[in-house]
Amino acid sequence: MLAAIQPRVLRIAGLLRKRGEKIAVADGATGGLIAASILTVPGALDFFVGGGVVYSFRARDVLFDLPRDAYDGMRGTSEGYALLQARAIRDNFGAEWGLAESGSVGGSNHPSGAPAGRSCSAVAGPDGFELARVTETGRGDRIANMEAFATEALITLEEALNR
């Protein structure tokens, strides 16, 4: 997967470097694959400040440092939820861009009841720019979904950077 996606990640790296901007990433159901993809680029420290895997409520609370009521009325794997996380990871890491993914990969029940194969990736950028996209694979294949969700998140990021 990492080799297949590296051309896209190299384009993303080039765009961020050209602008002198940095990104922080909140991997959810992708389990770190988004950050791992970015880290395949030599010198990623030029544009990647870090992030984390948000796989529990405790991780969410620590990484985003938001009050619990910030999530009131939101459901995981939704645009609003992913955008809130993209903004928080961007702001907490002092980056210009934040990328967050929240999904249900399958193999177990998602806390929000989201069906397996559903993910939402969101990008929060400078000057209030935001973009969110839902992905539905229709599959319960955990590994295939993790890879598909990471790929779609990076496609969303590249699209955002090209606007």
C-alpha positions as CSV (number, residue, x, y, z in Angstrom):
1,M,0.0,0.0,0.0
2,L,2.7,2.5,0.9
3,A,4.6,2.0,-2.3
4,A,1.4,2.4,-4.3
5,I,0.4,5.7,-2.7
6,Q,3.8,7.3,-2.5
7,P,3.5,9.2,-5.8
8,R,0.5,11.0,-4.4
9,V,2.3,11.7,-1.1
10,L,5.3,13.1,-3.0
11,R,3.0,15.5,-4.8
12,I,1.4,16.5,-1.4
13,A,4.9,17.0,0.1
14,G,5.9,19.2,-2.9
15,L,2.8,21.4,-2.5
16,L,3.4,21.8,1.3
17,R,7.1,22.5,0.8
18,K,6.5,25.0,-1.9
19,R,4.1,26.9,0.4
20,G,6.3,26.5,3.4
21,E,3.3,25.0,5.3
22,K,3.0,22.1,7.7
23,I,0.4,19.5,8.4
24,A,-0.7,17.4,11.4
25,V,-2.7,14.2,11.1
26,A,-5.3,12.4,13.2
27,D,-5.6,8.8,12.0
28,G,-8.7,7.1,13.2
29,A,-9.8,3.8,11.7
30,T,-6.7,4.1,9.4
31,G,-4.6,3.2,12.4
32,G,-1.6,5.3,11.5
33,L,-1.5,4.5,7.8
34,I,-1.9,8.2,6.8
35,A,1.0,9.4,8.9
36,A,3.1,6.3,7.8
37,S,2.4,7.2,4.2
38,I,3.6,10.8,4.7
39,L,6.7,9.6,6.6
40,T,7.8,7.6,3.5
41,V,9.0,11.0,2.1
42,P,12.6,11.8,2.9
43,G,12.8,15.0,4.9
44,A,9.1,14.8,6.0
45,L,10.0,16.9,9.0
46,D,10.0,19.9,6.5
47,F,6.2,19.7,6.3
48,F,4.9,17.1,8.9
49,V,4.7,18.1,12.5
50,G,3.1,15.0,13.8
51,G,-0.2,13.6,14.9
52,G,-1.7,10.5,16.5
53,V,-4.0,7.5,16.2
54,V,-7.4,8.4,17.7
55,Y,-8.8,5.0,18.5
56,S,-10.5,5.6,21.8
57,F,-12.3,8.3,23.7
58,R,-9.2,8.7,25.9
59,A,-6.9,9.3,22.9
60,R,-9.4,11.7,21.5
61,D,-9.5,13.7,24.7
62,V,-5.7,13.8,25.0
63,L,-4.9,14.6,21.4
64,F,-7.6,17.2,20.7
65,D,-7.9,18.7,24.2
66,L,-11.6,19.6,23.5
67,P,-14.3,19.7,26.1
68,R,-16.6,16.6,25.9
69,D,-19.6,18.9,25.0
70,A,-17.8,19.9,21.8
71,Y,-19.0,16.6,20.4
72,D,-22.6,17.0,21.5
73,G,-25.0,16.0,18.7
74,M,-22.1,14.6,16.5
75,R,-21.7,11.1,15.3
76,G,-18.4,9.4,14.5
77,T,-17.7,9.0,10.8
78,S,-19.6,12.2,10.0
79,E,-18.3,15.3,8.3
80,G,-18.9,17.5,11.3
81,Y,-17.0,15.1,13.6
82,A,-14.0,14.8,11.2
83,L,-13.9,18.5,10.6
84,L,-13.8,19.2,14.4
85,Q,-10.9,16.8,14.7
86,A,-9.1,18.3,11.7
87,R,-9.3,21.8,13.2
88,A,-8.2,20.5,16.6
89,I,-5.2,18.6,15.4
90,R,-4.1,21.6,13.2
91,D,-4.4,24.0,16.0
92,N,-3.0,21.8,18.8
93,F,0.1,21.0,16.7
94,G,0.5,24.6,15.4
95,A,0.2,23.6,11.7
96,E,-1.4,25.3,8.8
97,W,-3.3,22.2,7.8
98,G,-5.0,19.4,9.7
99,L,-6.2,16.1,8.3
100,A,-8.4,13.8,10.2
101,E,-10.1,10.5,9.4
102,S,-12.9,8.8,11.3
103,G,-14.3,5.5,10.1
104,S,-15.6,2.0,10.8
105,V,-13.4,-0.6,9.2
106,G,-15.4,-3.7,10.2
107,G,-14.7,-6.8,12.4
108,S,-16.3,-5.2,15.4
109,N,-19.1,-2.8,16.3
110,H,-18.4,1.0,15.9
111,P,-19.3,3.0,19.1
112,S,-21.6,5.2,17.0
113,G,-23.2,2.3,15.2
114,A,-21.7,3.3,11.9
115,P,-21.7,0.6,9.3
116,A,-18.5,-1.2,8.4
117,G,-16.9,0.4,5.3
118,R,-17.8,4.0,6.1
119,S,-15.2,6.7,6.6
120,C,-15.1,10.5,6.6
121,S,-11.9,12.4,6.0
122,A,-11.6,16.1,6.6
123,V,-9.1,18.8,5.9
124,A,-8.9,22.1,7.8
125,G,-6.5,24.7,6.3
126,P,-5.6,28.3,6.5
127,D,-8.1,31.1,6.2
128,G,-11.1,29.0,7.2
129,F,-10.7,26.5,4.3
130,E,-12.4,23.2,5.0
131,L,-13.2,20.1,3.0
132,A,-14.8,16.8,4.0
133,R,-15.5,13.7,2.1
134,V,-17.4,10.5,3.0
135,T,-16.2,7.1,1.6
136,E,-18.4,4.0,1.5
137,T,-16.7,0.8,0.5
138,G,-19.7,-1.4,1.2
139,R,-17.3,-4.0,2.6
140,G,-16.5,-5.5,6.0
141,D,-12.9,-6.3,5.1
142,R,-10.9,-4.6,7.9
143,I,-7.5,-4.4,6.1
144,A,-8.9,-3.4,2.7
145,N,-11.0,-0.7,4.4
146,M,-8.0,0.7,6.4
147,E,-6.1,1.0,3.1
148,A,-9.0,2.5,1.2
149,F,-9.7,5.0,3.9
150,A,-6.1,6.1,4.1
151,T,-5.9,6.5,0.3
152,E,-9.2,8.5,0.2
153,A,-7.9,10.8,3.0
154,L,-4.8,11.5,1.1
155,I,-6.8,12.1,-2.1
156,T,-8.9,14.6,-0.1
157,L,-5.8,16.3,1.2
158,E,-4.3,16.6,-2.3
159,E,-7.5,18.0,-3.6
160,A,-7.6,20.6,-0.8
161,L,-4.0,21.7,-1.4
162,N,-4.7,22.1,-5.2
163,R,-7.6,24.5,-4.6
